[in-house]
Amino acid sequence: MWLTIATPPTTSLDQLDEVMGSAVPDGLRARYACQADGEFRIIAVWESKDHADRFFREVLGPILARVLGPTPSGAPAVTGMEVLREFTPAVTG
């Protein structure tokens, strides 16, 4: 698994919703929108680094251009890391 933390080039929640709802990326397991220090962060869990790389390279650019205009205020800053373990809560009952 691969995890990415991205800072999208928008400060508008409406634009963020439009970008997030524009595609269901191949290999995406979960995606979360957060806000820290006045900036949005998108945390995503991917099946693999290849899935994440392909999405950022082939899919996200055209979506950002359509939603934010042909020259958005920069590309998203992205940090990626390999997931070493996945801890899930135990089911009690």
N, C-alpha and C positions, 0 to 999 in steps of 0.2 A: 504494500500500500504506500501511497504517497500523499503528503499533506501540503497544501499551499496556503499561504497567507498573502493576500493581495490588497493593495491600497488603490482603489479605482480613482480615475481622474474626474470625479464629480463630487459636489457637495449637496446635490439635490436628491432627496429621498425618492421623488417621483422618477427621476432619471435612473436611479439605481434599481428601482422596481422594474422599469422597462428593460434594462440591460439583463437583469437576472431572469426575467420571464421570457426572454427572446429565444432561448435554446435549452434543450435538455442534453447536456454534453454526454457523449459516449464515455463510459467508464467512471462517471461521477457517482460516488456512494452517498455523499451528504454535502450540503453547502449551507453556511450560516452567514448572515449579515450582522455585523456588530458596529459599534462606534466607539472610538477611543480618541481622546484629545481633539474632538471636533472633526475627525476624519473617519470615513467608513473603512471597514476592513471586511474582506470576504475570506472566510476560512472554508476550505474545501478538502474533502477526503476523496481520493481517486483510487481506482483499482491499481494503477501503475503510474510511474513517472512519464512513460510514453503517452498515456491518455491525457495527462495534464499538459504536457508539452504540445501535443497536437491541438488541443483546445486553444491554448494561448496563441499558437502560431497561425492556425487556419480559421478559427471560428470567432474569437473575441474581437479581433481587429475590425472586421466588417460590421459587427454589432455596435461597437463603440462609435464608428464613423456614422452609422445610420442614426443612432440615438443622440450623440453629442456633437455631430457635425464632422466634416472631413478633417478638421484639425483640432481634436480635443486637446485639453491642456496637459498633454503628455500621456505616455503609456502607463498602465498600472505598474507599480513597484511590486515585485513578486518575490517571496521567499519560499523555497521548497525544501522539504526534508522527508527522509524515509521514516515510515512508521515501523518501529521495532517491535512493539507489542500493542495489542488492542485489549483494553480492559473494559469489560461490560459488566453492568450490575447483575448480581445474582438474583434470580427470581425466588422470592420467598412467598410462602403462602400457607 
